Amino acid sequence: MTAMTTITTTTGTTTIMLDDFLIRAALAGIGLSLATGPLGSFVVWRRMAYFGDATAHAAVLGVALALMSGLPIGVGTLAVALAMALTVSTLAAKGWAMDTTLGVMAHAALAFGLVAISFVPGVRSDLQSFLFGDILAVTPRDLAFIWGGAALVAGLLVWRWQALLTATLNEDLAHASGLNPDRERLVLTLALAVVVAVALKVVGALLIAAMLIIPAAAARALARTPEAMAAGATAIGAAAALAGLGLSMWQDTPAGPSIVTAAAGAFALAAAIGRLRG
């Protein structure tokens, strides 16, 4: 099926044929950016890039467990991402070296997931879609899951915005304000796990961290306030999704990596503009 969009110009009326799968892919990319924009800002501020990468790698293990047990992919991914995020947070609170812990758990979860998937019949051909995403194959059910998860994360961050920002800037100030920095860290951990589950279909396990970090880093070069940075990261993520889809259709390139490539281009442009502005 296709959807027709009619555009009236000075030279006449032009009818553009848009396939339904393209519309769903565009909506999926925009929906994902609603969550990755503000959450990615906190990931950048708190220097949690490796934490997001570890949680994303664990998603592959969640895919394997879901396929073996007959559960929906989103449920398995969310469960394992939550388990990974909570485990890492608990170990960090107990004084474990964060970089070493993340390195061991991230690569171990990815390896276990890839090995487990190899035992599931008929899945090896789909392995690339789990690693790099398959946004062009998003179904209406996937779209509902993506937008539902993104709305949950966005709502959670809006609700806890001031508390999260205070705890991020200064934990002593948060304590003085009656806030619990550990609780706010847990909120970010849970939000990150939901985003990983939501983003798996769009950009895949290996590129989720890129969509969290790159748009936020690009927005940081241009923004003057935390709120402006979060809004800018959301806009840049959405624009990168649309541009990446356009590049994928034009040059027949993988959609997920194309989206990240577009985001990287936006980062380079934003960094140049930021340097010129001083």
C-alpha positions in Angstrom: 0.0 0.0 0.0 1.1 3.6 -0.6 0.1 6.9 0.7 -0.3 9.9 -1.6 0.7 13.4 -0.6 -0.3 16.2 -2.8 1.8 19.4 -2.9 0.7 22.5 -4.7 3.4 24.8 -6.1 3.6 27.8 -8.3 4.1 25.5 -11.3 1.2 23.2 -10.6 0.2 20.3 -8.4 2.7 17.5 -7.7 1.7 14.2 -6.3 4.3 12.3 -4.3 3.9 8.6 -3.6 5.1 7.5 -0.2 5.1 3.9 0.8 3.6 3.0 4.1 6.8 1.4 5.3 8.6 4.8 4.7 6.1 6.7 6.7 6.3 4.2 9.6 10.1 4.3 9.5 10.1 8.1 9.6 7.6 8.1 12.6 9.8 5.5 14.3 12.9 7.7 14.0 11.1 10.8 15.2 9.5 8.8 18.1 12.9 7.5 19.2 14.4 11.0 19.1 11.8 12.2 21.7 13.4 9.8 24.2 17.1 9.9 23.1 17.3 13.7 23.0 16.7 14.6 26.6 18.1 11.3 28.0 21.2 11.6 25.8 21.8 15.0 27.3 22.0 13.5 30.8 24.2 10.7 29.4 26.6 13.4 28.1 26.4 15.5 31.3 27.1 12.5 33.6 29.6 10.9 31.2 27.6 7.7 31.1 28.4 6.9 27.4 30.0 3.6 28.3 27.1 2.7 30.6 24.7 3.2 27.7 26.9 1.1 25.4 27.0 -1.7 27.9 23.2 -1.7 28.3 22.8 -1.7 24.6 25.1 -4.7 24.1 23.0 -6.6 26.7 20.0 -6.2 24.4 21.4 -8.9 22.1 21.2 -11.4 25.0 17.6 -10.2 25.6 16.8 -11.0 21.9 18.2 -14.5 22.3 16.3 -15.2 25.5 13.1 -13.9 23.9 13.5 -16.1 20.9 14.2 -19.2 22.9 11.3 -18.6 25.3 8.8 -17.5 22.7 8.4 -14.0 24.3 8.1 -10.8 22.3 11.5 -9.3 21.4 10.7 -6.1 23.2 9.9 -7.8 26.4 13.1 -9.9 26.4 15.2 -6.9 25.5 13.7 -4.7 28.2 14.1 -7.3 30.9 17.8 -7.9 30.2 18.5 -4.2 29.7 16.9 -3.5 33.1 18.9 -6.3 34.7 22.1 -5.1 33.2 21.5 -1.5 34.2 20.5 -2.3 37.8 23.4 -4.7 38.2 26.0 -2.1 37.0 24.4 0.6 39.2 24.5 -1.7 42.3 28.1 -2.7 41.7 29.1 0.9 41.2 27.4 1.9 44.4 29.5 -0.8 46.2 32.7 0.7 44.9 33.5 -1.5 42.0 35.7 0.1 39.3 33.1 1.3 36.8 35.1 1.1 33.6 36.3 -2.4 34.2 32.9 -3.6 35.3 31.2 -2.1 32.3 33.8 -3.5 29.9 33.5 -7.1 31.3 29.7 -7.1 31.4 29.1 -5.3 28.1 31.3 -7.7 26.0 30.2 -10.8 28.0 26.5 -10.0 27.4 27.1 -9.4 23.7 29.1 -12.6 23.3 26.6 -14.7 25.3 23.8 -13.2 23.2 25.5 -14.0 19.9 26.3 -17.5 20.9 22.7 -18.1 22.2 21.2 -16.7 19.0 23.3 -19.2 16.9 21.3 -22.0 18.6 18.0 -20.6 17.5 17.0 -22.1 14.1 16.4 -19.6 11.3 17.7 -16.5 13.1 21.2 -16.2 11.8 20.0 -14.4 8.7 18.3 -11.8 10.8 21.4 -11.2 13.1 22.4 -8.0 11.2 19.0 -6.4 11.9 19.5 -7.0 15.6 23.0 -5.5 15.5 22.4 -2.6 13.2 18.6 -2.2 13.2 15.9 -2.6 10.5 13.9 0.6 10.7 12.4 -0.1 7.2 10.7 -3.2 8.6 8.9 -1.4 11.4 5.3 -2.7 11.7 2.4 -0.7 13.2 2.8 -2.8 16.4 6.5 -1.9 16.5 5.6 1.7 16.0 3.1 1.6 19.0 5.9 0.1 21.1 8.4 2.7 20.1 6.1 5.7 20.7 4.8 4.2 23.9 8.3 3.6 25.3 9.5 7.1 24.1 6.5 8.8 25.7 7.1 6.9 28.9 10.8 8.0 29.0 10.0 11.6 28.0 7.3 11.9 30.6 9.5 10.5 33.3 12.3 12.9 32.5 9.9 15.9 32.4 8.5 14.9 35.8 11.9 14.5 37.4 13.7 17.1 35.3 14.7 19.6 38.1 15.7 16.8 40.5 17.7 15.0 37.9 19.4 18.3 36.9 20.3 19.2 40.4 21.7 15.7 41.2 23.7 15.9 38.0 25.2 19.3 38.7 26.1 18.6 42.4 25.2 15.7 44.6 25.9 17.8 47.8 23.5 20.4 46.5 21.0 17.6 45.9 21.3 16.3 49.4 20.9 19.9 50.8 17.7 20.2 48.7 16.3 17.0 50.2 16.9 14.9 47.1 18.4 11.4 46.9 21.0 11.3 44.1 20.9 7.5 44.1 17.2 7.6 43.4 17.7 10.0 40.5 20.5 7.8 39.2 18.1 4.9 39.3 15.5 6.9 37.3 18.1 7.5 34.6 19.1 3.8 34.7 15.5 2.7 34.2 14.9 5.2 31.4 18.1 4.1 29.6 16.9 0.5 29.7 13.5 1.4 28.2 15.3 3.4 25.4 17.5 0.4 24.6 14.5 -1.8 24.2 12.7 0.9 22.0 15.8 1.7 19.9 16.7 -1.9 19.0 14.4 -2.1 16.0 15.5 1.3 14.7 19.3 1.4 14.9 20.3 -1.9 16.5 22.2 -2.9 19.5 25.6 -1.6 18.3 24.4 1.9 17.3 22.0 2.8 20.2 24.7 4.5 22.2 25.5 6.6 19.1 22.0 8.0 18.9 22.1 8.9 22.6 25.4 10.6 22.5 25.9 12.2 19.1 22.7 14.4 18.9 23.3 15.6 22.5 26.9 16.4 21.8 25.9 18.3 18.7 23.3 20.3 20.6 25.7 21.1 23.4 27.9 23.1 20.9 24.9 25.3 20.2 22.8 25.5 23.4 23.0 27.9 26.2 20.7 26.2 28.7 20.1 22.6 29.7 16.5 22.8 28.4 17.8 24.2 25.0 20.3 21.4 24.8 17.7 18.7 25.4 15.3 20.3 22.8 18.1 20.7 20.3 19.2 17.1 20.8 15.7 15.9 20.1 15.4 18.0 16.9 18.9 16.9 15.7 18.0 13.3 16.3 14.7 13.6 14.4 16.5 15.4 11.5 19.2 12.7 11.4 16.6 10.0 11.3 14.9 11.6 8.3 18.1 12.4 6.6 19.5 8.9 7.2 16.3 7.4 5.7 16.7 9.6 2.7 20.3 8.6 2.2 19.4 4.9 2.6 16.7 5.1 -0.1 18.9 7.2 -2.4 22.1 5.2 -2.2 20.7 1.8 -1.0 22.8 2.0 2.2 21.9 0.3 5.6 19.3 2.5 7.3 20.6 2.3 10.8 24.2 3.3 10.0 22.9 5.9 7.6 21.0 7.6 10.4 24.1 7.6 12.7 26.1 9.0 9.8 23.7 11.8 9.4 23.9 12.5 13.1 27.7 12.6 12.9 27.4 15.1 10.0 25.2 17.2 12.2 27.7 17.1 15.0 30.5 18.2 12.7 28.4 21.1 11.5 27.3 22.1 15.0 30.9 22.0 16.2 32.0 24.2 13.4 29.2 26.7 14.1 29.9 26.6 17.8 33.6 27.4 17.1 32.7 30.3 14.9 30.3 31.7 17.5 33.1 31.4 20.1 
